[in-house]
């Protein structure tokens, strides 16, 4: 945390729902230990009242007060209504409108306990459009959207189209915070021939840096979020943004068209390992299954048929890796299609269908009938 602050990082995004409820508290400890003044960094957190047991005004207020306590602060710089859009308008009414919670949050903004009030969006574009139509009432200070070069122009689903969401915000002069610039890490973990595609352009640049430069080049972007696991991730981001070299128009087109088409040609599942679908009532490790499948796609270990040159090697790697990554009793064949997970998925994946697809593939590999 201190190293990041020393090198110019000053926006820290968290939520009561992250890291099994420990993220805010951990961030509070790290920021206090950094020695930096409260005025030298920005804290962004969320009203993550996802469970029906948290829909009451009292519970929503308690979540906000706990956030202040855990992060050892008396105000939040950026407070988001967490993940509106999934399930349509009904959850928005239940979580924020009918209970008077949004009105109270606006009062906290007036009192200075919230400096900027906004929302993060996933899902039904009608909810986003409703929020835009009510901007004069709520005066959104910022909005957090998913955007990257693969989904920038999504003609099938406006809710996944970064361009549509971004342009609607620009029309209203609302600053934009970007999440999923790497599409859950998948734009940094690409097949070898896609890596070569990037290296022909700039051999010294990481694959991830292209995605960060792409979205950071948009003028209305306030900041770009990055989930960093290792120090080298932080160092690579610092190289990318210190200072940012905006993409040329030709480079943007190259990413949106040629590169995006190349990446979309690989049959990965749109899971970003957020774990919002967990726990599964039947014990499946849903993200673990999808992460293993996607990893094998990128490594070329998902053969299309027995005629594939590397069929035996790929078959062995997939099956052995599957058992090592996901315990037998938590694998895709245990899915009952109860559909409990679907409303929780920000990416709107038809999880039971994809689990069935993975299970069918696994069975064909085992039986040698691919």
MARPARO-373050 format. One record per residue (C-alpha): y, z, x; residue in three letters. Coordinates in steps of 0.5 Angstrom, whole numbers, plus 500, padded with zeros to 3 digits. Layout:
<c2: Y | c3: Z | c1: X | res: ALA> .
...
//
This chain:
<c2: 500 | c3: 500 | c1: 500 | res: UNK> .
<c2: 505 | c3: 502 | c1: 506 | res: UNK> .
<c2: 503 | c3: 496 | c1: 510 | res: UNK> .
<c2: 504 | c3: 491 | c1: 503 | res: UNK> .
<c2: 511 | c3: 495 | c1: 502 | res: UNK> .
<c2: 513 | c3: 494 | c1: 509 | res: UNK> .
<c2: 512 | c3: 486 | c1: 509 | res: UNK> .
<c2: 516 | c3: 485 | c1: 503 | res: UNK> .
<c2: 511 | c3: 486 | c1: 497 | res: UNK> .
<c2: 515 | c3: 491 | c1: 492 | res: UNK> .
<c2: 511 | c3: 489 | c1: 485 | res: UNK> .
<c2: 505 | c3: 493 | c1: 483 | res: UNK> .
<c2: 501 | c3: 491 | c1: 477 | res: UNK> .
<c2: 496 | c3: 496 | c1: 474 | res: UNK> .
<c2: 493 | c3: 499 | c1: 467 | res: UNK> .
<c2: 490 | c3: 505 | c1: 464 | res: UNK> .
<c2: 484 | c3: 500 | c1: 463 | res: UNK> .
<c2: 483 | c3: 498 | c1: 470 | res: UNK> .
<c2: 478 | c3: 501 | c1: 475 | res: UNK> .
<c2: 475 | c3: 506 | c1: 470 | res: UNK> .
<c2: 481 | c3: 509 | c1: 468 | res: UNK> .
<c2: 483 | c3: 511 | c1: 476 | res: UNK> .
<c2: 488 | c3: 505 | c1: 477 | res: UNK> .
<c2: 494 | c3: 508 | c1: 475 | res: UNK> .
<c2: 493 | c3: 515 | c1: 479 | res: UNK> .
<c2: 490 | c3: 512 | c1: 485 | res: UNK> .
<c2: 497 | c3: 507 | c1: 485 | res: UNK> .
<c2: 501 | c3: 514 | c1: 484 | res: UNK> .
<c2: 498 | c3: 517 | c1: 490 | res: UNK> .
<c2: 498 | c3: 511 | c1: 494 | res: UNK> .
<c2: 506 | c3: 510 | c1: 493 | res: UNK> .
<c2: 508 | c3: 517 | c1: 494 | res: UNK> .
<c2: 504 | c3: 517 | c1: 501 | res: UNK> .
<c2: 508 | c3: 511 | c1: 503 | res: UNK> .
<c2: 514 | c3: 514 | c1: 504 | res: UNK> .
<c2: 518 | c3: 509 | c1: 500 | res: UNK> .
<c2: 523 | c3: 511 | c1: 495 | res: UNK> .
<c2: 522 | c3: 510 | c1: 488 | res: UNK> .
<c2: 528 | c3: 505 | c1: 487 | res: UNK> .
<c2: 525 | c3: 501 | c1: 493 | res: UNK> .
<c2: 519 | c3: 498 | c1: 489 | res: UNK> .
<c2: 517 | c3: 496 | c1: 481 | res: UNK> .
<c2: 511 | c3: 499 | c1: 477 | res: UNK> .
<c2: 508 | c3: 495 | c1: 472 | res: UNK> .
<c2: 503 | c3: 498 | c1: 467 | res: UNK> .
<c2: 500 | c3: 496 | c1: 460 | res: UNK> .
<c2: 499 | c3: 500 | c1: 453 | res: UNK> .
<c2: 492 | c3: 499 | c1: 453 | res: UNK> .
<c2: 490 | c3: 501 | c1: 447 | res: UNK> .
<c2: 484 | c3: 497 | c1: 445 | res: UNK> .
<c2: 479 | c3: 502 | c1: 442 | res: UNK> .
<c2: 480 | c3: 503 | c1: 434 | res: UNK> .
<c2: 480 | c3: 510 | c1: 436 | res: UNK> .
<c2: 487 | c3: 509 | c1: 440 | res: UNK> .
<c2: 491 | c3: 505 | c1: 434 | res: UNK> .
<c2: 494 | c3: 511 | c1: 432 | res: UNK> .
<c2: 502 | c3: 512 | c1: 434 | res: UNK> .
<c2: 500 | c3: 519 | c1: 437 | res: UNK> .
<c2: 495 | c3: 516 | c1: 441 | res: UNK> .
<c2: 499 | c3: 510 | c1: 444 | res: UNK> .
<c2: 505 | c3: 515 | c1: 445 | res: UNK> .
<c2: 500 | c3: 519 | c1: 449 | res: UNK> .
<c2: 497 | c3: 513 | c1: 453 | res: UNK> .
<c2: 504 | c3: 512 | c1: 455 | res: UNK> .
<c2: 506 | c3: 519 | c1: 457 | res: UNK> .
<c2: 499 | c3: 519 | c1: 461 | res: UNK> .
<c2: 502 | c3: 513 | c1: 465 | res: UNK> .
<c2: 508 | c3: 516 | c1: 467 | res: UNK> .
<c2: 504 | c3: 523 | c1: 469 | res: UNK> .
<c2: 499 | c3: 519 | c1: 473 | res: UNK> .
<c2: 504 | c3: 515 | c1: 477 | res: UNK> .
<c2: 509 | c3: 521 | c1: 478 | res: UNK> .
<c2: 515 | c3: 517 | c1: 475 | res: UNK> .
<c2: 519 | c3: 518 | c1: 470 | res: UNK> .
<c2: 520 | c3: 511 | c1: 468 | res: UNK> .
<c2: 516 | c3: 504 | c1: 468 | res: UNK> .
<c2: 519 | c3: 498 | c1: 471 | res: UNK> .
<c2: 515 | c3: 493 | c1: 467 | res: UNK> .
<c2: 511 | c3: 495 | c1: 461 | res: UNK> .
<c2: 507 | c3: 490 | c1: 457 | res: UNK> .
<c2: 503 | c3: 490 | c1: 451 | res: UNK> .
<c2: 496 | c3: 489 | c1: 454 | res: UNK> .
<c2: 493 | c3: 483 | c1: 452 | res: UNK> .
<c2: 495 | c3: 480 | c1: 445 | res: UNK> .
<c2: 492 | c3: 474 | c1: 442 | res: UNK> .
<c2: 485 | c3: 476 | c1: 442 | res: UNK> .
<c2: 482 | c3: 476 | c1: 435 | res: UNK> .
<c2: 489 | c3: 474 | c1: 432 | res: UNK> .
<c2: 494 | c3: 478 | c1: 429 | res: UNK> .
<c2: 490 | c3: 483 | c1: 426 | res: UNK> .
<c2: 490 | c3: 487 | c1: 433 | res: UNK> .
<c2: 497 | c3: 486 | c1: 434 | res: UNK> .
<c2: 499 | c3: 489 | c1: 427 | res: UNK> .
<c2: 493 | c3: 495 | c1: 428 | res: UNK> .
<c2: 495 | c3: 497 | c1: 435 | res: UNK> .
<c2: 503 | c3: 496 | c1: 435 | res: UNK> .
<c2: 506 | c3: 494 | c1: 429 | res: UNK> .
<c2: 503 | c3: 498 | c1: 423 | res: UNK> .
<c2: 503 | c3: 504 | c1: 427 | res: UNK> .
<c2: 511 | c3: 504 | c1: 429 | res: UNK> .
<c2: 509 | c3: 504 | c1: 436 | res: UNK> .
<c2: 513 | c3: 497 | c1: 438 | res: UNK> .
<c2: 519 | c3: 500 | c1: 435 | res: UNK> .
<c2: 518 | c3: 507 | c1: 439 | res: UNK> .
<c2: 517 | c3: 503 | c1: 445 | res: UNK> .
<c2: 524 | c3: 499 | c1: 444 | res: UNK> .
<c2: 527 | c3: 506 | c1: 443 | res: UNK> .
<c2: 524 | c3: 508 | c1: 450 | res: UNK> .
<c2: 527 | c3: 502 | c1: 453 | res: UNK> .
<c2: 534 | c3: 504 | c1: 450 | res: UNK> .
<c2: 533 | c3: 511 | c1: 453 | res: UNK> .
<c2: 531 | c3: 508 | c1: 460 | res: UNK> .
<c2: 524 | c3: 510 | c1: 460 | res: UNK> .
<c2: 522 | c3: 503 | c1: 460 | res: UNK> .
<c2: 526 | c3: 498 | c1: 464 | res: UNK> .
<c2: 523 | c3: 492 | c1: 462 | res: UNK> .
<c2: 519 | c3: 491 | c1: 456 | res: UNK> .
<c2: 514 | c3: 485 | c1: 455 | res: UNK> .
<c2: 507 | c3: 483 | c1: 453 | res: UNK> .
<c2: 501 | c3: 480 | c1: 457 | res: UNK> .
<c2: 497 | c3: 474 | c1: 453 | res: UNK> .
<c2: 490 | c3: 471 | c1: 452 | res: UNK> .
<c2: 487 | c3: 468 | c1: 447 | res: UNK> .
<c2: 490 | c3: 465 | c1: 440 | res: UNK> .
<c2: 496 | c3: 461 | c1: 441 | res: UNK> .
<c2: 499 | c3: 463 | c1: 434 | res: UNK> .
<c2: 500 | c3: 470 | c1: 436 | res: UNK> .
<c2: 504 | c3: 467 | c1: 442 | res: UNK> .
<c2: 508 | c3: 463 | c1: 438 | res: UNK> .
<c2: 509 | c3: 469 | c1: 433 | res: UNK> .
<c2: 512 | c3: 473 | c1: 439 | res: UNK> .
<c2: 516 | c3: 467 | c1: 441 | res: UNK> .
<c2: 519 | c3: 467 | c1: 434 | res: UNK> .
<c2: 520 | c3: 474 | c1: 434 | res: UNK> .
<c2: 524 | c3: 474 | c1: 440 | res: UNK> .
<c2: 531 | c3: 475 | c1: 437 | res: UNK> .
<c2: 528 | c3: 482 | c1: 434 | res: UNK> .
<c2: 524 | c3: 484 | c1: 440 | res: UNK> .
<c2: 528 | c3: 481 | c1: 446 | res: UNK> .
<c2: 522 | c3: 481 | c1: 451 | res: UNK> .
<c2: 524 | c3: 482 | c1: 458 | res: UNK> .
<c2: 519 | c3: 478 | c1: 461 | res: UNK> .
<c2: 512 | c3: 475 | c1: 459 | res: UNK> .
<c2: 505 | c3: 475 | c1: 463 | res: UNK> .
<c2: 501 | c3: 469 | c1: 462 | res: UNK> .
<c2: 495 | c3: 466 | c1: 465 | res: UNK> .
<c2: 497 | c3: 459 | c1: 469 | res: UNK> .
<c2: 494 | c3: 455 | c1: 475 | res: UNK> .
<c2: 493 | c3: 448 | c1: 477 | res: UNK> .
<c2: 486 | c3: 447 | c1: 473 | res: UNK> .
<c2: 489 | c3: 449 | c1: 466 | res: UNK> .
<c2: 496 | c3: 447 | c1: 467 | res: UNK> .
<c2: 495 | c3: 442 | c1: 462 | res: UNK> .
<c2: 490 | c3: 444 | c1: 457 | res: UNK> .
<c2: 490 | c3: 439 | c1: 451 | res: UNK> .
<c2: 484 | c3: 442 | c1: 448 | res: UNK> .
<c2: 487 | c3: 449 | c1: 447 | res: UNK> .
<c2: 494 | c3: 451 | c1: 448 | res: UNK> .
<c2: 493 | c3: 458 | c1: 449 | res: UNK> .
<c2: 490 | c3: 456 | c1: 456 | res: UNK> .
<c2: 495 | c3: 451 | c1: 457 | res: UNK> .
<c2: 500 | c3: 454 | c1: 462 | res: UNK> .
<c2: 505 | c3: 448 | c1: 461 | res: UNK> .
<c2: 506 | c3: 450 | c1: 454 | res: UNK> .
<c2: 506 | c3: 457 | c1: 455 | res: UNK> .
<c2: 511 | c3: 457 | c1: 461 | res: UNK> .
<c2: 515 | c3: 452 | c1: 457 | res: UNK> .
<c2: 516 | c3: 456 | c1: 451 | res: UNK> .
<c2: 518 | c3: 462 | c1: 455 | res: UNK> .
<c2: 523 | c3: 457 | c1: 459 | res: UNK> .
<c2: 526 | c3: 455 | c1: 453 | res: UNK> .
<c2: 528 | c3: 462 | c1: 451 | res: UNK> .
<c2: 530 | c3: 464 | c1: 458 | res: UNK> .
<c2: 524 | c3: 469 | c1: 459 | res: UNK> .
<c2: 522 | c3: 471 | c1: 466 | res: UNK> .
<c2: 515 | c3: 469 | c1: 467 | res: UNK> .
<c2: 509 | c3: 473 | c1: 471 | res: UNK> .
<c2: 503 | c3: 469 | c1: 473 | res: UNK> .
<c2: 496 | c3: 472 | c1: 472 | res: UNK> .
<c2: 490 | c3: 469 | c1: 474 | res: UNK> .
<c2: 493 | c3: 464 | c1: 479 | res: UNK> .
<c2: 486 | c3: 463 | c1: 482 | res: UNK> .
<c2: 482 | c3: 463 | c1: 476 | res: UNK> .
<c2: 479 | c3: 469 | c1: 477 | res: UNK> .
<c2: 478 | c3: 468 | c1: 484 | res: UNK> .
<c2: 474 | c3: 461 | c1: 483 | res: UNK> .
<c2: 480 | c3: 457 | c1: 486 | res: UNK> .
<c2: 479 | c3: 460 | c1: 492 | res: UNK> .
<c2: 471 | c3: 460 | c1: 492 | res: UNK> .
<c2: 470 | c3: 452 | c1: 491 | res: UNK> .
<c2: 464 | c3: 448 | c1: 494 | res: UNK> .
<c2: 464 | c3: 445 | c1: 501 | res: UNK> .
<c2: 466 | c3: 438 | c1: 499 | res: UNK> .
<c2: 472 | c3: 441 | c1: 495 | res: UNK> .
<c2: 474 | c3: 445 | c1: 501 | res: UNK> .
<c2: 474 | c3: 439 | c1: 506 | res: UNK> .
<c2: 478 | c3: 436 | c1: 500 | res: UNK> .
<c2: 484 | c3: 441 | c1: 502 | res: UNK> .
<c2: 483 | c3: 441 | c1: 509 | res: UNK> .
<c2: 484 | c3: 434 | c1: 510 | res: UNK> .
<c2: 491 | c3: 435 | c1: 507 | res: UNK> .
<c2: 493 | c3: 442 | c1: 511 | res: UNK> .
<c2: 487 | c3: 444 | c1: 516 | res: UNK> .
<c2: 490 | c3: 451 | c1: 517 | res: UNK> .
<c2: 492 | c3: 453 | c1: 510 | res: UNK> .
<c2: 487 | c3: 457 | c1: 506 | res: UNK> .
<c2: 484 | c3: 454 | c1: 499 | res: UNK> .
<c2: 487 | c3: 460 | c1: 496 | res: UNK> .
<c2: 494 | c3: 459 | c1: 499 | res: UNK> .
<c2: 495 | c3: 452 | c1: 495 | res: UNK> .
<c2: 494 | c3: 455 | c1: 488 | res: UNK> .
<c2: 499 | c3: 461 | c1: 490 | res: UNK> .
<c2: 504 | c3: 455 | c1: 492 | res: UNK> .
<c2: 503 | c3: 451 | c1: 486 | res: UNK> .
<c2: 505 | c3: 457 | c1: 481 | res: UNK> .
<c2: 510 | c3: 460 | c1: 486 | res: UNK> .
<c2: 514 | c3: 453 | c1: 486 | res: UNK> .
<c2: 515 | c3: 454 | c1: 478 | res: UNK> .
<c2: 523 | c3: 456 | c1: 478 | res: UNK> .
<c2: 522 | c3: 461 | c1: 472 | res: UNK> .
<c2: 516 | c3: 465 | c1: 475 | res: UNK> .
<c2: 519 | c3: 472 | c1: 477 | res: UNK> .
<c2: 512 | c3: 474 | c1: 481 | res: UNK> .
<c2: 505 | c3: 472 | c1: 482 | res: UNK> .
<c2: 499 | c3: 477 | c1: 481 | res: UNK> .
<c2: 494 | c3: 477 | c1: 486 | res: UNK> .
<c2: 488 | c3: 482 | c1: 486 | res: UNK> .
<c2: 486 | c3: 483 | c1: 493 | res: UNK> .
<c2: 480 | c3: 486 | c1: 496 | res: UNK> .
<c2: 481 | c3: 486 | c1: 503 | res: UNK> .
<c2: 486 | c3: 486 | c1: 508 | res: UNK> .
<c2: 485 | c3: 479 | c1: 510 | res: UNK> .
<c2: 487 | c3: 477 | c1: 503 | res: UNK> .
<c2: 494 | c3: 481 | c1: 503 | res: UNK> .
<c2: 495 | c3: 478 | c1: 510 | res: UNK> .
<c2: 494 | c3: 471 | c1: 507 | res: UNK> .
<c2: 498 | c3: 472 | c1: 501 | res: UNK> .
<c2: 504 | c3: 474 | c1: 506 | res: UNK> .
<c2: 503 | c3: 468 | c1: 510 | res: UNK> .
<c2: 504 | c3: 464 | c1: 504 | res: UNK> .
<c2: 510 | c3: 467 | c1: 501 | res: UNK> .
<c2: 514 | c3: 469 | c1: 507 | res: UNK> .
<c2: 517 | c3: 465 | c1: 506 | res: UNK> .
<c2: 514 | c3: 460 | c1: 500 | res: UNK> .
<c2: 514 | c3: 453 | c1: 502 | res: UNK> .
<c2: 515 | c3: 450 | c1: 495 | res: UNK> .
<c2: 510 | c3: 444 | c1: 493 | res: UNK> .
<c2: 513 | c3: 437 | c1: 493 | res: UNK> .
<c2: 512 | c3: 433 | c1: 487 | res: UNK> .
<c2: 507 | c3: 429 | c1: 490 | res: UNK> .
<c2: 503 | c3: 435 | c1: 492 | res: UNK> .
<c2: 503 | c3: 438 | c1: 485 | res: UNK> .
<c2: 501 | c3: 432 | c1: 482 | res: UNK> .
<c2: 495 | c3: 432 | c1: 487 | res: UNK> .
<c2: 493 | c3: 439 | c1: 485 | res: UNK> .
<c2: 494 | c3: 437 | c1: 477 | res: UNK> .
<c2: 490 | c3: 431 | c1: 477 | res: UNK> .
<c2: 485 | c3: 429 | c1: 483 | res: UNK> .
<c2: 484 | c3: 436 | c1: 485 | res: UNK> .
<c2: 483 | c3: 439 | c1: 478 | res: UNK> .
<c2: 478 | c3: 434 | c1: 476 | res: UNK> .
<c2: 474 | c3: 435 | c1: 482 | res: UNK> .
<c2: 474 | c3: 442 | c1: 481 | res: UNK> .
<c2: 472 | c3: 441 | c1: 473 | res: UNK> .
<c2: 466 | c3: 437 | c1: 475 | res: UNK> .
<c2: 462 | c3: 443 | c1: 477 | res: UNK> .
<c2: 459 | c3: 446 | c1: 471 | res: UNK> .
<c2: 462 | c3: 454 | c1: 472 | res: UNK> .
<c2: 463 | c3: 459 | c1: 467 | res: UNK> .
<c2: 470 | c3: 461 | c1: 466 | res: UNK> .
<c2: 468 | c3: 468 | c1: 467 | res: UNK> .
<c2: 473 | c3: 472 | c1: 472 | res: UNK> .
<c2: 469 | c3: 478 | c1: 472 | res: UNK> .
<c2: 474 | c3: 482 | c1: 469 | res: UNK> .
<c2: 469 | c3: 486 | c1: 465 | res: UNK> .
<c2: 472 | c3: 487 | c1: 459 | res: UNK> .
<c2: 466 | c3: 485 | c1: 455 | res: UNK> .
<c2: 462 | c3: 491 | c1: 458 | res: UNK> .
<c2: 459 | c3: 495 | c1: 457 | res: UNK> .
<c2: 454 | c3: 491 | c1: 453 | res: UNK> .
<c2: 450 | c3: 495 | c1: 447 | res: UNK> .
<c2: 444 | c3: 492 | c1: 450 | res: UNK> .
<c2: 445 | c3: 494 | c1: 457 | res: UNK> .
<c2: 446 | c3: 487 | c1: 460 | res: UNK> .
<c2: 450 | c3: 486 | c1: 466 | res: UNK> .
<c2: 454 | c3: 480 | c1: 463 | res: UNK> .
<c2: 459 | c3: 479 | c1: 469 | res: UNK> .
<c2: 454 | c3: 480 | c1: 474 | res: UNK> .
<c2: 450 | c3: 474 | c1: 471 | res: UNK> .
<c2: 456 | c3: 469 | c1: 470 | res: UNK> .
<c2: 458 | c3: 471 | c1: 478 | res: UNK> .
<c2: 451 | c3: 470 | c1: 480 | res: UNK> .
<c2: 451 | c3: 463 | c1: 477 | res: UNK> .
<c2: 458 | c3: 461 | c1: 479 | res: UNK> .
<c2: 456 | c3: 463 | c1: 486 | res: UNK> .
<c2: 450 | c3: 458 | c1: 486 | res: UNK> .
<c2: 454 | c3: 453 | c1: 483 | res: UNK> .
<c2: 459 | c3: 453 | c1: 488 | res: UNK> .
<c2: 453 | c3: 453 | c1: 494 | res: UNK> .
<c2: 450 | c3: 447 | c1: 491 | res: UNK> .
<c2: 444 | c3: 452 | c1: 489 | res: UNK> .
<c2: 444 | c3: 450 | c1: 481 | res: UNK> .
<c2: 440 | c3: 443 | c1: 482 | res: UNK> .
<c2: 440 | c3: 438 | c1: 476 | res: UNK> .
<c2: 433 | c3: 436 | c1: 476 | res: UNK> .
<c2: 426 | c3: 437 | c1: 481 | res: UNK> .
<c2: 428 | c3: 430 | c1: 484 | res: UNK> .
<c2: 434 | c3: 434 | c1: 487 | res: UNK> .
<c2: 434 | c3: 433 | c1: 495 | res: UNK> .
<c2: 434 | c3: 441 | c1: 496 | res: UNK> .
<c2: 431 | c3: 443 | c1: 489 | res: UNK> .
<c2: 425 | c3: 448 | c1: 492 | res: UNK> .
<c2: 431 | c3: 451 | c1: 497 | res: UNK> .
<c2: 436 | c3: 452 | c1: 491 | res: UNK> .
<c2: 430 | c3: 454 | c1: 486 | res: UNK> .
<c2: 428 | c3: 460 | c1: 491 | res: UNK> .
<c2: 435 | c3: 462 | c1: 493 | res: UNK> .
<c2: 437 | c3: 462 | c1: 485 | res: UNK> .
<c2: 431 | c3: 466 | c1: 483 | res: UNK> .
<c2: 431 | c3: 471 | c1: 489 | res: UNK> .
<c2: 439 | c3: 472 | c1: 489 | res: UNK> .
<c2: 438 | c3: 473 | c1: 481 | res: UNK> .
<c2: 433 | c3: 479 | c1: 482 | res: UNK> .
<c2: 437 | c3: 482 | c1: 487 | res: UNK> .
<c2: 444 | c3: 481 | c1: 484 | res: UNK> .
<c2: 442 | c3: 483 | c1: 477 | res: UNK> .
<c2: 436 | c3: 488 | c1: 475 | res: UNK> .
<c2: 431 | c3: 485 | c1: 471 | res: UNK> .
<c2: 432 | c3: 489 | c1: 465 | res: UNK> .
<c2: 440 | c3: 487 | c1: 465 | res: UNK> .
<c2: 439 | c3: 479 | c1: 465 | res: UNK> .
<c2: 440 | c3: 474 | c1: 460 | res: UNK> .
<c2: 434 | c3: 474 | c1: 457 | res: UNK> .
<c2: 435 | c3: 481 | c1: 454 | res: UNK> .
<c2: 441 | c3: 478 | c1: 450 | res: UNK> .
<c2: 440 | c3: 479 | c1: 442 | res: UNK> .
<c2: 446 | c3: 475 | c1: 440 | res: UNK> .
<c2: 450 | c3: 481 | c1: 437 | res: UNK> .
<c2: 456 | c3: 478 | c1: 439 | res: UNK> .
<c2: 460 | c3: 484 | c1: 440 | res: UNK> .
<c2: 462 | c3: 482 | c1: 447 | res: UNK> .
<c2: 466 | c3: 476 | c1: 444 | res: UNK> .
<c2: 472 | c3: 479 | c1: 441 | res: UNK> .
<c2: 473 | c3: 483 | c1: 448 | res: UNK> .
<c2: 473 | c3: 476 | c1: 453 | res: UNK> .
<c2: 480 | c3: 474 | c1: 455 | res: UNK> .
<c2: 478 | c3: 467 | c1: 457 | res: UNK> .
<c2: 475 | c3: 466 | c1: 450 | res: UNK> .
<c2: 468 | c3: 465 | c1: 453 | res: UNK> .
<c2: 462 | c3: 464 | c1: 448 | res: UNK> .
<c2: 458 | c3: 469 | c1: 452 | res: UNK> .
<c2: 452 | c3: 469 | c1: 448 | res: UNK> .
<c2: 451 | c3: 461 | c1: 448 | res: UNK> .
<c2: 453 | c3: 462 | c1: 456 | res: UNK> .
<c2: 447 | c3: 467 | c1: 457 | res: UNK> .
<c2: 442 | c3: 463 | c1: 453 | res: UNK> .
<c2: 444 | c3: 457 | c1: 457 | res: UNK> .
<c2: 443 | c3: 461 | c1: 464 | res: UNK> .
<c2: 437 | c3: 464 | c1: 461 | res: UNK> .
<c2: 434 | c3: 457 | c1: 459 | res: UNK> .
<c2: 436 | c3: 455 | c1: 466 | res: UNK> .
<c2: 432 | c3: 461 | c1: 469 | res: UNK> .
<c2: 426 | c3: 459 | c1: 465 | res: UNK> .
<c2: 426 | c3: 452 | c1: 467 | res: UNK> .
<c2: 426 | c3: 454 | c1: 474 | res: UNK> .
<c2: 421 | c3: 459 | c1: 474 | res: UNK> .
<c2: 416 | c3: 454 | c1: 470 | res: UNK> .
<c2: 418 | c3: 448 | c1: 474 | res: UNK> .
<c2: 420 | c3: 444 | c1: 468 | res: UNK> .
<c2: 427 | c3: 443 | c1: 470 | res: UNK> .
//
